[in-house]
Amino acid sequence: MGVMSGPYVIRGSVSLPEAELMWRFSRSSGPGGQHVNTSDSQVELRFDLGATDALPEVWKARALERLAGRLVGGVVSVRASEHRSQWRNRETAAVRLAALLAEATAPPPKPRIKRKIPRGINERRLREKKQRGETKRGRSGRDW
């Protein structure tokens, strides 16, 4: 088949360590013809986030907090069964896991700084509201 296209980069120089990835294969549902009942093309990729040393401690803590709902005993799991080939499903699962960890380890967004609305903008908004109200009031046929 060939060599997988790894290493799967999370962010910067940090990538998924191949030795810490746990693969499990099973029969996939969906189309596949006669071949489907004999091949294990569905892939489940597991990564022990709690025990890894591949991530910096800050990233690890951030990921454990953000992925708390997905973790089972500190292990994050990703499945792929879109393709008929186990090889392509392995690629898909690894890319999906790397993207998930990249999103979970991203730094938090900068806090929004509350600013005062300029007086001119507020006055213009109120003037336009009043003008719109006048236009609507003029539509009622009271004076006819």
C-alpha positions in Angstrom: 0.0 0.0 0.0 2.7 2.5 1.0 3.6 4.7 3.9 1.0 6.8 5.7 1.2 10.5 5.0 2.1 11.3 8.7 3.4 12.9 10.9 0.1 14.6 11.6 0.9 18.1 12.8 -1.3 19.5 15.5 0.2 23.0 15.5 3.7 24.4 15.0 6.3 21.7 15.6 4.0 19.5 17.7 2.6 16.4 16.0 0.8 13.2 16.9 3.3 10.5 18.1 2.7 7.4 16.1 3.7 5.2 19.0 0.9 6.5 21.2 -1.9 6.0 18.7 -4.1 3.0 19.3 -5.9 1.6 16.3 -8.9 -0.7 16.2 -10.6 -2.0 13.1 -14.1 -3.4 12.6 -16.6 -4.1 9.8 -18.1 -1.0 8.4 -21.8 -0.5 7.6 -22.8 0.8 4.2 -22.1 -0.1 0.6 -19.3 -2.4 -0.4 -20.7 -5.4 -2.3 -19.3 -8.9 -1.7 -16.1 -7.4 -0.2 -17.9 -5.7 2.7 -18.5 -8.8 4.8 -14.8 -9.9 4.8 -12.9 -6.7 5.4 -12.5 -4.6 8.5 -12.6 -1.1 7.0 -14.0 1.0 9.8 -11.3 2.6 11.9 -11.4 3.7 15.5 -8.3 5.8 16.6 -7.7 6.3 20.3 -5.2 8.7 21.9 -4.5 8.8 25.6 -4.6 12.5 26.2 -4.1 12.2 30.0 -0.9 10.1 29.8 0.8 11.7 26.8 4.1 13.6 27.0 3.9 14.8 23.3 1.9 17.9 24.2 3.2 20.8 26.3 1.5 20.8 29.8 -0.4 24.0 29.0 -1.9 22.5 25.8 -2.6 19.3 27.6 -4.5 21.0 30.4 -6.5 23.1 27.9 -7.4 20.0 25.8 -8.4 17.9 28.9 -10.7 20.8 30.0 -12.3 21.4 26.5 -12.7 17.8 25.5 -13.9 16.6 29.0 -17.3 15.5 27.5 -15.6 13.3 24.8 -13.0 11.7 27.1 -13.3 8.2 28.6 -10.7 7.7 31.2 -8.5 10.4 29.6 -8.7 8.8 26.2 -10.1 10.6 23.2 -11.6 8.5 20.4 -12.2 9.2 16.7 -14.0 7.0 14.2 -13.9 6.9 10.4 -15.9 4.7 8.0 -16.6 7.0 5.0 -14.4 5.1 2.6 -14.4 1.5 1.5 -10.7 1.3 2.0 -9.2 0.8 5.5 -6.2 2.8 4.5 -8.2 5.9 3.5 -10.2 5.6 6.7 -7.0 5.5 8.7 -5.8 8.7 7.0 -9.2 10.3 7.7 -9.3 9.3 11.4 -5.7 10.6 12.0 -6.4 13.9 10.2 -9.6 14.3 12.2 -7.9 13.6 15.5 -5.1 16.1 14.7 -7.7 18.8 13.8 -9.7 18.0 17.0 -6.5 18.4 19.1 -5.5 21.6 17.3 -8.9 23.1 18.0 -8.9 22.0 21.7 -5.3 23.3 22.3 -5.8 26.6 20.7 -5.3 29.6 22.9 -8.5 31.3 24.2 -9.7 34.3 22.3 -8.8 37.7 23.5 -11.4 39.2 25.9 -13.7 41.7 24.3 -13.0 45.3 25.4 -16.2 47.2 26.1 -16.2 50.6 24.5 -18.5 53.6 24.8 -20.7 54.3 21.8 -19.9 57.8 20.4 -22.6 60.4 21.0 -22.9 61.3 17.3 -23.7 57.7 16.3 -26.3 57.4 19.1 -27.9 60.7 18.1 -28.0 59.7 14.4 -29.6 56.3 15.3 -32.3 58.1 17.4 -32.9 60.6 14.6 -33.4 57.9 12.0 -35.8 56.0 14.3 -37.9 59.1 14.8 -37.9 59.7 11.0 -39.0 56.1 10.4 -41.8 56.5 12.9 -43.0 59.7 11.2 -43.0 57.9 7.9 -45.1 55.0 9.3 -47.4 57.4 11.1 -48.0 59.2 7.8 -49.2 56.0 6.2 -52.3 55.8 8.5 -55.3 57.2 6.7 -56.6 59.3 9.6 -56.6 62.7 7.8 -58.6 61.6 4.8 
